[in-house]
Amino acid sequence: AVPFRVRGGAMGALEGIVLKLVQAVGLLFCCNAAYEIRLFAVNVYGRVIHEFDPWFNYRATEYLVRNGKDAFFNWYDDQAWYPLGRPVGTTIYPGLQFTAAYMYYFVQALGWDTSLNDVCVFVPAVFGVLSTLATFGLTYEVTDNLSAAGYAAFFMCIAPAHLMRSVAGGFDNEAIAVFAMVATFYFWVKSIKTPNSWPWGIMAGIMYVYMVGAWGGVTFVLNM
């Protein structure tokens, strides 16, 4: 009977490994799908920013990169809200602009010949992937079930309500804010699981601050 128990234990371990590999491949598939689906407009029309708000957000990011954060927060844009103009520093959620600017600095530091326009075009698609991963993590923390987390990641990567606000070229606040919101919930749930997991609350606070700086929809987090 002993050899059979050993064989059964080995088979069980092998099945567990195979299952985890399948789940990992499934998560990679969801991440790839989240990215590729959001590139449809780029593949058809090229690397262009579309809609009114994304164009303003791009102009604001361009101003930030060229002039620095102090000038950005004191910028009075006479080309917006005509004829009065717009005091940008007090009427904007700057998380999107700073995210794109630092991503641009990062790719430049790596020596990649990438324009600010291209970075801003691809930011929503990149954060579509990050939102998918955050949803996977949140679901796993709540259910302790990798299969449930995989299904959640799949539905997140193709959810029309999220997809329409995170397509490449749609450089708008929701593109990064949904990730910030889900990540806030993920770290918060993780921080309250055990008495010793409280340090994760620091990350929850950081993501919450990021959410505050990214989108007026922070109200959804406050109401929780």
C-alpha positions in Angstrom: 0.0 0.0 0.0 2.9 2.4 0.7 4.1 2.6 -3.0 0.5 3.4 -4.0 0.3 6.2 -1.4 3.6 7.6 -2.6 2.5 7.4 -6.2 -0.8 9.0 -5.3 0.9 11.8 -3.4 3.3 12.4 -6.3 0.4 12.5 -8.8 -1.5 14.9 -6.6 1.6 17.2 -6.4 2.0 17.0 -10.2 -1.6 17.8 -10.8 -1.3 20.8 -8.5 1.7 22.1 -10.5 0.0 21.6 -13.8 -3.1 23.4 -12.5 -1.0 26.3 -11.4 0.8 26.4 -14.7 -2.6 26.4 -16.5 -3.8 29.3 -14.3 -0.6 31.2 -14.9 -1.0 30.8 -18.7 -4.6 31.9 -18.4 -3.5 35.0 -16.5 -0.9 35.8 -19.2 -3.6 35.3 -21.8 -5.9 37.8 -20.0 -3.1 40.4 -19.8 -2.2 40.0 -23.5 -5.9 40.2 -24.4 -6.3 43.3 -22.3 -3.4 45.0 -24.1 -4.1 43.8 -27.7 -7.9 44.6 -27.6 -7.1 48.2 -26.5 -4.7 48.6 -29.5 -7.5 48.4 -32.1 -7.7 52.1 -32.7 -3.9 52.3 -33.0 -3.7 49.4 -35.4 -6.4 51.1 -37.6 -5.6 54.8 -37.3 -2.1 55.0 -36.0 -0.7 56.5 -32.8 -3.1 59.4 -32.4 -4.9 60.8 -29.4 -8.6 61.2 -29.8 -11.5 63.0 -28.1 -11.5 66.4 -26.5 -10.4 65.7 -23.0 -7.5 63.4 -24.0 -6.2 66.2 -26.2 -6.2 68.6 -23.3 -4.6 66.0 -21.1 -1.9 65.6 -23.6 -1.3 69.3 -23.9 -1.1 69.5 -20.1 1.4 66.6 -20.0 3.5 68.3 -22.7 3.5 71.5 -20.6 4.5 69.6 -17.5 7.4 67.9 -19.3 8.7 71.1 -20.9 8.3 73.5 -17.9 8.3 71.4 -14.7 5.9 70.9 -11.9 6.0 74.4 -10.4 5.2 76.0 -13.7 2.5 73.4 -14.3 0.6 74.1 -11.1 0.8 77.8 -11.8 -0.2 77.5 -15.4 -3.1 79.7 -16.6 -4.1 78.2 -19.9 -5.5 80.9 -22.2 -6.4 78.4 -24.9 -9.0 76.5 -22.8 -12.4 77.5 -21.4 -12.5 80.4 -23.8 -12.8 83.4 -23.3 -11.8 83.2 -19.6 -9.1 80.7 -19.8 -8.4 78.0 -17.2 -6.3 78.0 -14.0 -5.0 74.5 -14.6 -3.3 73.9 -11.2 -6.6 74.3 -9.3 -8.9 72.6 -11.8 -7.2 69.4 -12.7 -6.5 65.9 -11.3 -2.8 65.8 -12.1 -2.2 62.1 -11.5 -2.6 61.3 -15.2 -0.1 63.9 -16.3 2.5 63.0 -13.8 2.1 59.3 -14.5 2.7 59.8 -18.2 5.5 62.3 -17.6 7.4 59.9 -15.4 6.8 57.0 -17.8 8.3 59.2 -20.5 11.3 60.0 -18.4 11.7 56.3 -17.7 11.7 55.2 -21.4 14.0 58.1 -22.2 16.4 57.0 -19.5 16.4 53.5 -21.1 17.5 55.1 -24.4 14.3 54.3 -26.3 13.5 56.8 -29.0 9.9 57.3 -28.0 7.9 60.5 -28.3 5.7 61.9 -25.5 2.7 61.5 -27.8 3.4 57.7 -28.1 3.7 57.3 -24.4 0.4 59.1 -23.8 -1.3 56.9 -26.5 -0.2 53.7 -24.9 -0.7 54.6 -21.2 -4.4 53.5 -21.2 -3.5 50.1 -22.7 -0.7 49.5 -20.2 -3.1 50.4 -17.3 -5.7 48.1 -18.8 -3.2 45.3 -18.1 -2.5 46.6 -14.6 -6.2 46.8 -13.9 -6.6 43.2 -15.0 -3.8 42.1 -12.6 -5.2 44.1 -9.7 -8.6 42.5 -10.2 -7.0 39.1 -10.2 -5.2 40.0 -6.9 -8.3 41.4 -5.3 -10.4 38.4 -6.2 -7.8 36.0 -4.9 -7.6 37.9 -1.6 -11.3 37.7 -1.2 -11.9 34.1 -2.3 -8.5 32.4 -1.8 -9.3 30.7 -5.1 -7.0 31.0 -8.1 -9.7 29.9 -10.5 -12.1 32.6 -9.4 -9.4 35.1 -9.6 -8.6 34.0 -13.2 -12.3 34.3 -14.2 -12.4 37.8 -12.7 -9.2 38.8 -14.6 -10.8 37.6 -17.8 -14.0 39.5 -17.4 -12.1 42.6 -16.3 -9.9 42.5 -19.4 -12.9 42.5 -21.7 -15.5 44.5 -19.7 -17.0 47.0 -22.1 -17.5 49.7 -19.4 -13.7 49.6 -18.6 -12.7 49.0 -22.2 -14.3 52.1 -23.6 -12.4 54.3 -21.1 -9.0 52.6 -21.5 -8.4 52.2 -25.3 -5.1 53.3 -26.6 -5.3 56.9 -27.6 -8.1 57.6 -25.0 -5.7 59.5 -22.7 -8.1 60.2 -19.9 -8.3 60.0 -16.2 -10.3 56.8 -15.9 -7.6 54.9 -17.7 -5.3 55.0 -14.7 -8.0 55.6 -12.0 -9.7 52.2 -12.3 -6.4 50.6 -11.6 -5.8 52.9 -8.6 -9.2 52.1 -7.3 -9.0 48.3 -7.6 -5.4 48.4 -6.2 -6.6 50.4 -3.2 -9.2 47.7 -2.5 -6.7 44.9 -3.0 -4.2 46.3 -0.5 -6.9 47.2 2.0 -8.3 43.7 1.9 -4.8 42.3 2.2 -4.0 44.5 5.1 -6.9 43.3 7.3 -6.6 39.6 6.8 -4.3 39.0 9.8 -3.0 41.1 12.7 0.4 41.0 11.1 -0.7 42.1 7.7 -1.2 45.7 8.7 1.9 47.0 6.7 -0.1 46.4 3.5 -2.3 49.2 4.8 0.6 51.6 3.9 0.3 50.5 0.3 -3.5 50.9 0.4 -2.9 54.5 1.6 -0.4 55.2 -1.2 -2.8 53.9 -3.8 -5.6 55.8 -2.3 -3.6 59.1 -2.6 -2.8 58.1 -6.2 -6.5 57.6 -6.8 -7.3 61.0 -5.3 -4.8 62.6 -7.6 -6.1 60.7 -10.7 -9.9 61.1 -10.9 -12.9 62.8 -9.3 -14.4 59.3 -9.0 -12.5 59.0 -5.8 -15.9 59.4 -4.2 -16.5 55.8 -5.0 -13.6 54.9 -2.7 -14.6 57.3 0.0 -18.2 55.9 0.1 -16.8 52.4 0.9 
